[in-house]
Amino acid sequence: MSQNSSWVFLPGTLCDERLWFRMWKQMHIQDRRYVPLQWANNLEEMDALTSYACDNGPVTLIGFSMGGYIAARYALANPDDVEHLILLGYDPA
């Protein structure tokens, strides 16, 4: 995985960008993007925020919990725009 490509981070429910701070400090990513899912009122808005952050793909998507669910939805709908997909704790089953 290249740290020179665009990395898009999606948080879980009731989370914000602070979820990723400790990880970001350890990584040297030139193009880091954050999807503020907490701003969305519904699934369509979450999808729209993700699409906006993934503009000019392909990207590496990293989603935690609800963010993992949204990242997986985006990857399934836009496979050519996703270089890598990393899902953390997104499915309790």
N, CA and C atoms as an extended XYZ file, in Angstrom:
279
Properties=species:S:1:pos:R:3:atomname:S:1:resname:S:1:resid:I:1 pbc="F F F"
N         0.843       -1.187        0.000 N   MET     1
C         0.000        0.000        0.000 CA  MET     1
C         0.883        1.243        0.000 C   MET     1
N         0.636        2.075       -0.938 N   SER     2
C         1.429        3.295       -1.054 CA  SER     2
C         0.871        4.393       -0.159 C   SER     2
N         1.742        5.016        0.598 N   GLN     3
C         1.299        6.136        1.413 CA  GLN     3
C         1.248        7.416        0.600 C   GLN     3
N         1.610        7.339       -0.685 N   ASN     4
C         1.519        8.500       -1.558 CA  ASN     4
C         0.150        8.611       -2.223 C   ASN     4
N        -0.640        7.542       -2.187 N   SER     5
C        -1.976        7.607       -2.756 CA  SER     5
C        -2.918        8.296       -1.765 C   SER     5
N        -4.134        8.542       -2.192 N   SER     6
C        -5.130        9.181       -1.320 CA  SER     6
C        -5.698        8.152       -0.353 C   SER     6
N        -5.742        8.517        0.910 N   TRP     7
C        -6.312        7.672        1.957 CA  TRP     7
C        -7.540        8.380        2.499 C   TRP     7
N        -8.663        7.670        2.551 N   VAL     8
C        -9.922        8.244        3.008 CA  VAL     8
C       -10.356        7.490        4.261 C   VAL     8
N       -10.545        8.230        5.360 N   PHE     9
C       -10.886        7.649        6.656 CA  PHE     9
C       -12.346        7.942        7.002 C   PHE     9
N       -13.081        6.887        7.380 N   LEU    10
C       -14.486        7.018        7.760 CA  LEU    10
C       -14.656        6.551        9.203 C   LEU    10
N       -15.274        7.365       10.062 N   PRO    11
C       -15.426        7.018       11.475 CA  PRO    11
C       -16.663        6.158       11.727 C   PRO    11
N       -16.790        5.715       12.960 N   GLY    12
C       -17.977        4.987       13.374 CA  GLY    12
C       -19.033        5.927       13.921 C   GLY    12
N       -20.167        5.347       14.259 N   THR    13
C       -21.252        6.110       14.858 CA  THR    13
C       -20.763        6.762       16.152 C   THR    13
N       -21.130        7.995       16.366 N   LEU    14
C       -20.750        8.776       17.548 CA  LEU    14
C       -19.247        9.028       17.627 C   LEU    14
N       -18.540        8.889       16.502 N   CYS    15
C       -17.109        9.172       16.449 CA  CYS    15
C       -16.870       10.379       15.544 C   CYS    15
N       -15.709       10.974       15.688 N   ASP    16
C       -15.288       12.029       14.771 CA  ASP    16
C       -13.814       11.794       14.443 C   ASP    16
N       -13.150       12.792       13.868 N   GLU    17
C       -11.776       12.599       13.418 CA  GLU    17
C       -10.805       12.264       14.545 C   GLU    17
N       -11.154       12.524       15.788 N   ARG    18
C       -10.256       12.183       16.900 CA  ARG    18
C        -9.988       10.690       16.973 C   ARG    18
N       -10.897        9.892       16.424 N   LEU    19
C       -10.710        8.446       16.364 CA  LEU    19
C        -9.395        8.084       15.688 C   LEU    19
N        -9.003        8.864       14.708 N   TRP    20
C        -7.853        8.554       13.872 CA  TRP    20
C        -6.571        9.286       14.275 C   TRP    20
N        -6.598       10.231       15.192 N   PHE    21
C        -5.434       11.070       15.495 CA  PHE    21
C        -4.163       10.286       15.802 C   PHE    21
N        -4.252        9.292       16.671 N   ARG    22
C        -3.045        8.550       17.061 CA  ARG    22
C        -2.448        7.811       15.863 C   ARG    22
N        -3.306        7.265       15.008 N   MET    23
C        -2.826        6.572       13.820 CA  MET    23
C        -2.194        7.559       12.846 C   MET    23
N        -2.848        8.695       12.640 N   TRP    24
C        -2.338        9.697       11.700 CA  TRP    24
C        -0.947       10.178       12.088 C   TRP    24
N        -0.696       10.294       13.395 N   LYS    25
C         0.625       10.743       13.843 CA  LYS    25
C         1.725        9.758       13.463 C   LYS    25
N         1.376        8.479       13.336 N   GLN    26
C         2.355        7.441       13.020 CA  GLN    26
C         2.542        7.238       11.523 C   GLN    26
N         1.630        7.769       10.748 N   MET    27
C         1.667        7.558        9.293 CA  MET    27
C         2.102        8.838        8.589 C   MET    27
N         2.809        8.675        7.513 N   HIS    28
C         3.261        9.823        6.721 CA  HIS    28
C         2.505        9.788        5.395 C   HIS    28
N         1.278       10.268        5.452 N   ILE    29
C         0.391       10.229        4.296 CA  ILE    29
C         0.306       11.630        3.708 C   ILE    29
N         0.610       11.738        2.431 N   GLN    30
C         0.576       13.047        1.776 CA  GLN    30
C        -0.852       13.520        1.519 C   GLN    30
N        -1.745       12.614        1.140 N   ASP    31
C        -3.124       12.988        0.825 CA  ASP    31
C        -4.073       12.210        1.730 C   ASP    31
N        -4.370       12.777        2.886 N   ARG    32
C        -5.251       12.154        3.879 CA  ARG    32
C        -6.574       12.903        3.872 C   ARG    32
N        -7.659       12.151        3.757 N   ARG    33
C        -8.985       12.759        3.731 CA  ARG    33
C        -9.845       12.126        4.823 C   ARG    33
N       -10.764       12.905        5.336 N   TYR    34
C       -11.657       12.448        6.401 CA  TYR    34
C       -13.100       12.669        5.957 C   TYR    34
N       -13.946       11.668        6.154 N   VAL    35
C       -15.364       11.781        5.815 CA  VAL    35
C       -16.137       12.042        7.110 C   VAL    35
N       -16.693       13.236        7.277 N   PRO    36
C       -17.418       13.576        8.508 CA  PRO    36
C       -18.824       12.978        8.528 C   PRO    36
N       -18.906       11.677        8.723 N   LEU    37
C       -20.210       11.004        8.708 CA  LEU    37
C       -21.155       11.560        9.762 C   LEU    37
N       -20.602       12.143       10.820 N   GLN    38
C       -21.448       12.690       11.882 CA  GLN    38
C       -22.273       13.883       11.388 C   GLN    38
N       -21.934       14.440       10.241 N   TRP    39
C       -22.707       15.549        9.671 CA  TRP    39
C       -23.942       15.069        8.925 C   TRP    39
N       -23.968       13.796        8.554 N   ALA    40
C       -25.054       13.265        7.725 CA  ALA    40
C       -26.303       12.969        8.544 C   ALA    40
N       -27.434       13.174        7.923 N   ASN    41
C       -28.724       12.884        8.554 CA  ASN    41
C       -29.304       11.555        8.104 C   ASN    41
N       -28.755       10.980        7.031 N   ASN    42
C       -29.286        9.726        6.512 CA  ASN    42
C       -28.220        9.030        5.670 C   ASN    42
N       -28.561        7.850        5.204 N   LEU    43
C       -27.623        7.033        4.438 CA  LEU    43
C       -27.216        7.708        3.132 C   LEU    43
N       -28.137        8.356        2.471 N   GLU    44
C       -27.836        9.027        1.208 CA  GLU    44
C       -26.800       10.134        1.409 C   GLU    44
N       -26.903       10.864        2.502 N   GLU    45
C       -25.922       11.915        2.793 CA  GLU    45
C       -24.557       11.316        3.126 C   GLU    45
N       -24.538       10.175        3.820 N   MET    46
C       -23.275        9.486        4.100 CA  MET    46
C       -22.603        9.057        2.803 C   MET    46
N       -23.407        8.515        1.886 N   ASP    47
C       -22.870        8.111        0.584 CA  ASP    47
C       -22.331        9.312       -0.184 C   ASP    47
N       -23.045       10.431       -0.141 N   ALA    48
C       -22.623       11.636       -0.860 CA  ALA    48
C       -21.317       12.188       -0.283 C   ALA    48
N       -21.187       12.229        1.038 N   LEU    49
C       -19.952       12.702        1.666 CA  LEU    49
C       -18.770       11.808        1.281 C   LEU    49
N       -19.015       10.516        1.229 N   THR    50
C       -17.964        9.570        0.856 CA  THR    50
C       -17.563        9.763       -0.597 C   THR    50
N       -18.532        9.916       -1.470 N   SER    51
C       -18.236       10.141       -2.896 CA  SER    51
C       -17.409       11.396       -3.085 C   SER    51
N       -17.745       12.440       -2.358 N   TYR    52
C       -17.001       13.694       -2.453 CA  TYR    52
C       -15.541       13.504       -2.019 C   TYR    52
N       -15.338       12.787       -0.918 N   ALA    53
C       -13.976       12.568       -0.403 CA  ALA    53
C       -13.160       11.658       -1.319 C   ALA    53
N       -13.835       10.800       -2.075 N   CYS    54
C       -13.140        9.843       -2.939 CA  CYS    54
C       -12.956       10.363       -4.351 C   CYS    54
N       -13.298       11.605       -4.590 N   ASP    55
C       -13.126       12.194       -5.907 CA  ASP    55
C       -11.666       12.084       -6.330 C   ASP    55
N       -11.437       11.856       -7.582 N   ASN    56
C       -10.088       11.695       -8.146 CA  ASN    56
C        -9.414       10.418       -7.658 C   ASN    56
N       -10.205        9.336       -7.487 N   GLY    57
C        -9.676        8.048       -7.066 CA  GLY    57
C        -8.644        7.535       -8.053 C   GLY    57
N        -8.089        6.357       -7.864 N   PRO    58
C        -8.477        5.416       -6.824 CA  PRO    58
C        -7.897        5.785       -5.460 C   PRO    58
N        -8.578        5.351       -4.421 N   VAL    59
C        -8.208        5.690       -3.051 CA  VAL    59
C        -8.082        4.424       -2.214 C   VAL    59
N        -7.451        4.578       -1.067 N   THR    60
C        -7.468        3.560       -0.029 CA  THR    60
C        -8.524        3.992        0.976 C   THR    60
N        -9.533        3.172        1.168 N   LEU    61
C       -10.612        3.471        2.113 CA  LEU    61
C       -10.374        2.732        3.415 C   LEU    61
N       -10.476        3.451        4.532 N   ILE    62
C       -10.363        2.840        5.854 CA  ILE    62
C       -11.611        3.217        6.637 C   ILE    62
N       -12.412        2.217        6.999 N   GLY    63
C       -13.646        2.486        7.717 CA  GLY    63
C       -13.726        1.722        9.017 C   GLY    63
N       -14.179        2.417       10.039 N   PHE    64
C       -14.372        1.811       11.353 CA  PHE    64
C       -15.866        1.773       11.675 C   PHE    64
N       -16.374        0.618       12.076 N   SER    65
C       -17.755        0.448       12.502 CA  SER    65
C       -18.703        0.913       11.395 C   SER    65
N       -19.574        1.880       11.655 N   MET    66
C       -20.486        2.376       10.627 CA  MET    66
C       -19.701        2.880        9.416 C   MET    66
N       -18.538        3.467        9.651 N   GLY    67
C       -17.688        3.911        8.545 CA  GLY    67
C       -17.235        2.755        7.672 C   GLY    67
N       -17.036        1.589        8.261 N   GLY    68
C       -16.694        0.402        7.484 CA  GLY    68
C       -17.838       -0.031        6.593 C   GLY    68
N       -19.033        0.049        7.125 N   TYR    69
C       -20.225       -0.279        6.338 CA  TYR    69
C       -20.354        0.666        5.141 C   TYR    69
N       -20.173        1.955        5.372 N   ILE    70
C       -20.281        2.943        4.303 CA  ILE    70
C       -19.140        2.763        3.298 C   ILE    70
N       -17.937        2.492        3.782 N   ALA    71
C       -16.801        2.250        2.892 CA  ALA    71
C       -17.057        1.033        2.009 C   ALA    71
N       -17.597       -0.037        2.576 N   ALA    72
C       -17.908       -1.235        1.795 CA  ALA    72
C       -18.969       -0.936        0.738 C   ALA    72
N       -19.987       -0.164        1.103 N   ARG    73
C       -21.019        0.236        0.129 CA  ARG    73
C       -20.390        0.995       -1.034 C   ARG    73
N       -19.507        1.935       -0.696 N   TYR    74
C       -18.861        2.731       -1.745 CA  TYR    74
C       -18.012        1.833       -2.646 C   TYR    74
N       -17.241        0.934       -2.052 N   ALA    75
C       -16.369        0.050       -2.828 CA  ALA    75
C       -17.171       -0.854       -3.759 C   ALA    75
N       -18.293       -1.361       -3.297 N   LEU    76
C       -19.129       -2.216       -4.145 CA  LEU    76
C       -19.729       -1.430       -5.317 C   LEU    76
N       -20.109       -0.195       -5.067 N   ALA    77
C       -20.717        0.635       -6.102 CA  ALA    77
C       -19.691        1.251       -7.052 C   ALA    77
N       -18.434        1.390       -6.596 N   ASN    78
C       -17.389        2.082       -7.367 CA  ASN    78
C       -16.076        1.315       -7.332 C   ASN    78
N       -16.047        0.068       -7.779 N   PRO    79
C       -14.833       -0.746       -7.631 CA  PRO    79
C       -13.591       -0.171       -8.318 C   PRO    79
N       -13.767        0.573       -9.388 N   ASP    80
C       -12.612        1.133      -10.091 CA  ASP    80
C       -11.993        2.318       -9.354 C   ASP    80
N       -12.722        2.871       -8.381 N   ASP    81
C       -12.233        4.032       -7.632 CA  ASP    81
C       -11.565        3.651       -6.310 C   ASP    81
N       -11.516        2.354       -6.002 N   VAL    82
C       -10.968        1.896       -4.722 CA  VAL    82
C        -9.760        1.003       -4.972 C   VAL    82
N        -8.600        1.477       -4.525 N   GLU    83
C        -7.365        0.698       -4.662 CA  GLU    83
C        -7.282       -0.356       -3.563 C   GLU    83
N        -7.590        0.051       -2.320 N   HIS    84
C        -7.579       -0.842       -1.166 CA  HIS    84
C        -8.765       -0.519       -0.272 C   HIS    84
N        -9.288       -1.544        0.404 N   LEU    85
C       -10.395       -1.366        1.341 CA  LEU    85
C       -10.004       -2.024        2.659 C   LEU    85
N       -10.010       -1.238        3.728 N   ILE    86
C        -9.667       -1.733        5.060 CA  ILE    86
C       -10.866       -1.502        5.957 C   ILE    86
N       -11.414       -2.581        6.516 N   LEU    87
C       -12.612       -2.504        7.359 CA  LEU    87
C       -12.254       -2.941        8.772 C   LEU    87
N       -12.579       -2.102        9.744 N   LEU    88
C       -12.269       -2.377       11.145 CA  LEU    88
C       -13.567       -2.451       11.948 C   LEU    88
N       -13.848       -3.602       12.518 N   GLY    89
C       -14.991       -3.758       13.405 CA  GLY    89
C       -16.298       -3.273       12.810 C   GLY    89
N       -16.558       -3.641       11.561 N   TYR    90
C       -17.746       -3.094       10.928 CA  TYR    90
C       -18.926       -4.069       10.928 C   TYR    90
N       -18.704       -5.321       11.323 N   ASP    91
C       -19.776       -6.304       11.282 CA  ASP    91
C       -19.736       -7.152       12.546 C   ASP    91
N       -20.734       -7.015       13.413 N   PRO    92
C       -20.704       -7.766       14.668 CA  PRO    92
C       -20.825       -9.274       14.468 C   PRO    92
N       -21.284       -9.704       13.307 N   ALA    93
C       -21.418      -11.148       13.051 CA  ALA    93
C       -20.077      -11.705       12.633 C   ALA    93
